[in-house]
Amino acid sequence: MNEIIEVKPMSKRGILRMPYEAIMDAATIGDILFFISDTGLPPKSLSSRIYRKWLGFHSRDTSYWHTTIFVGTKKESKGALHRPYIVHSAKKGTVEEFVPPSYFSNTDNGKNRSKKCRIEIVHNPDLSMEQRKQIVEYSRSQLGKPFDGDGWSLDFLTYSLGLRSRRRDPERVSCHGLAYLAYGLNGLKFPHQLQGAPNLFGRFYGHPIGHPKDYVDLAYNYLRDHHLYRDPRFKSILAVIGDGLTIENVRTENNPGKYSWDITLQAAYGLPAL
């Protein structure tokens, strides 16, 4: 008589162990963890499509970005699972929390607009551990500050006319601004990115008026998440990809290459296909 063995479904905690361990194995403190979502549909309004072009998005690129800083791991207060922790700023303000499963789980809003979600971790191999600790320390020093969501209104003059925007409020934090400042305080300078902007002062001079010629003054930062992602000094070391509407359908890829989900975008942005 054959014995029937009942196989119990894996718990949510057990399912999360794989992507969490992949993140913790790959990431070093101070690395940048991007949350990238994509419906595959361009913005409905013409003004939004034009503005994305100014920001340097290809017309085929329908991705949306959120930038976080990896700050280490913590064990659950109950249970044995360790989780990767990030510092980031969103509508609720600047917080430190574990990576939410929604970052790598696809969603469906019921209107035939399935949103594909993935995490990519980028790593700058030239940073010392001391610099990385300083990045984490700076990120944590911003905890509790409110979210700076005024990006387009601050950046409009820069992208449309090539003029320096007003100074960013140091008491408010944007998700990408946190990463730029944390790295900038450790000596990194970021080049200007106006290739998609109208051919006015910024394109004529090669930089916005009021900024240094060769790099962005981060007190008046106009760069965005995707500019940081494309920076060749940062290597994509891990992707955590949602292939379905549940966390059971999650896979990981080591060293995937940037924009690995679309070879057309790799070519458009001058990136090698791996």
N, C-alpha and C positions, 0 to 999 in steps of 0.2 A: 504494500500500500504506500503510495507516494505521499509524502508529507507536504502539506500546503503551508508555505511560509508567507506570512503577511509582511509586506514591505511598507513601512510607514512613510508618508511624505516628509520630506525634509522641512524643518522649521524655517521661518523667516530668518532667524539668527544664523542658522546653518548655511542658508543660501547666501547671506551677506558676507560670510567668512571669506569666500573666494575673491570677490572684487576688493574687499577691504585689505586682505593680505597682499594682493597684487599691488595696491597703492602703497602700502607700508614698506614692501620690499623694494619698490622702485624709487620712491621719493626720498629726498633729503630735505631737512628743514630749510625753509626759505625758497623752495621750489614754487613755481606758479602752477596752480591747478585751475584750468579753464573749464567752465560748464558751457557747452555749446548745444544750442537747440535749433531745430530747423523744421519748418512745415513744408518746405519745398515750394512755397507760393510767395511771389513777390508782394511787397506792400501794395495796398489797393490805391492809395493816393499818389498822384503824380509828384507832389512835393516831396513825399517820403522817398520815392524812387530817385529823384534828382539829388536829394541830400545824401543818400547812401552812395551815389556815384561820387559826390564830392569827397566823402569819407574814404574813398578808395575801394569800395566793393564792386566786384564784377557784376554785371547784370544777372548772371546765373547764380550768384552767391546770395542765398536767402537765409544765411545763418545769423543767429543772435547770440551774444556773448555775455558771460559773467566771469569776472576775474577774482580769484581767491589766493591766499598765501597758505601753503602747508606749514604747520607749526609743530607737528609731532603727533604722537599717539597717546591714547589714554585707555585704561581698562575700564570696562563697565563697572559701575558700583555693585550691580548684581549680575553674576555670570562671569564667564571667562573670556568673553570676546573683547579683543582690543579693536579700537576704531581710530581711523585717521582723523585728525582735527585740522580745521582751517580757521583763519581770520578773514572776514570779508564784510563788506558793507552793502546793505540792501534797504528796502523800505522801512524795515524795523530798526535800522541803525547798524552800527558796527559791532559785530559779535564774534565770539569764538565758539564753535560748535563742531560736532562730528559731521563728516560728509554725508548729506542726506541721500537716501536711496533714489529720490526723485531725480537726482543729477544723472543717473544712468538708467532710468526707466522711461520708456516711451509713454506718451499719453494720447488720449483721444477725447476731444471735447464734444463728440456727438454730432459734429457738423461736417463730417468728412474731411477734417483737418487734423490728421495724425501728426503729432509733433515728435520728431526723432531727437533723442537726447544722448549725449556722450560726454565723457570727461577726457581731457587730455592734459597730461602733466609735461611741462617744459622745464628744462634744466640748463643752467649756465655752468659749464664745467670749469670756468676760470675763477669762480668765487672761492675764497677760503672759508673754512668752517667758522672763523671769527666773523667774517662778513655775514655769513648766513645767520649766525646768532644775533647779530645786530639788526638784520631784516626782521627776524621774529620779534625781537624786543621792540622795535619801532612799531610793528603791526599791532602788538598788544597795547602799546601806549595810546593807540587810537580807539580802543574799546569804549563803547558808550557814546561816541560822537554820532550825531545824526547823519543820515544819508544825504549826499549831495546829488540831487537828481536834475540839476539845471544844465546838463551838458550841452544840448543843442542851442539853448539861448545864449550861453557863454561862447560857444564855438562859432556861431553863425558869421560874425564879422571876420573871423580868421579864415574860414573856408570860402566865403563868398568874395571878400575883398582883399584878403591877405593882411589884415590889420590885427594887431595884438588885442586879445580880449581883455576884459577887466580881470583883476587879480582874483585867484580862487580863494575862497573862504577857508582859512586853516582850521576852523572849528567845525567844518563839515567834510565828509569823506565820501568819495565815489569809489566804486569797486576797482576800477582800473587805476584811478589816481592813487589809491593806497599802494599798489604794486610799483608804480612809477616812482613815487617818492621814497619808498623803502629801498629800492635799488639805487635811485639817484643819490641818496644820502651815503651810499657805499661806493660812490665814485663813477657809476655808470652814467653816460650821457647818451641821449637819444636823438637821432637825426630827424630832420623835418620830413613830413609826409604830406605833400600837397599835389601829388601827381594827378589826382582826379578832380582837383578844384578848378574853378573858372580861371581863365588866363588873365588874371588881373595882377595886382601888386605882388602877391605871394609867389605866383609862378614866374613873374618877371625877375624878381630879385632872388628867387630860390628859397626864400624864407619869409615868414610874416614880418612886416615892419614892427620893430620893437623887440624882436627876439635876436639873440646872437646868430651869427651867420651859419654856424656849423652844428648847432644843437638847440633843442627846445628848452626854454626857461620854464622849469616845471612849476614855478609860481603862477604861470599863465598857460598851463598845459592844455593843449587841444588834441593830443593823441588819444587813441582809443584802444580797446582790448585787442582788436585784430592786428593793430600795428605792433604791439608787443609780441603777439604770437608769431608774427612773420619775421621778427628780428633774428638774423642769422646767428647771433651769439647764443641763442636759446635753442636747444635740441628737444624734439618731441620724443619722450622716453617711454610713455605708456598711454594707451587709449583704453578706456572702459566704455563699452558700447552696449546700448540697449537695442536688442533685435526684436523685441516684442513689447506687449503692453504689461508684462509682469517681470518682476526681478529674476524669475527663473531663467529668462532668456537674455542673460548678460554674458558677454565674452570680453576677453582682454587681449590686447596686442602690444607686444613690446617693440619699441622703436618703430612706430608705424609710419613715420614721415608726416610732414605737415600737409593738411588737406587730403589725407589719404582716402577720404570718402568720395573724392571727385577729381579725376585726373585732369578734367578740363580746367578746374580752378588751379591745380598745381601748375599747369602750363601758363595760365593767365597771370599768375603771380610770380612766375619765374622760379618755381621750386622744383627740385628733382623728384621724380616718381621712383619710389623704392620697390 
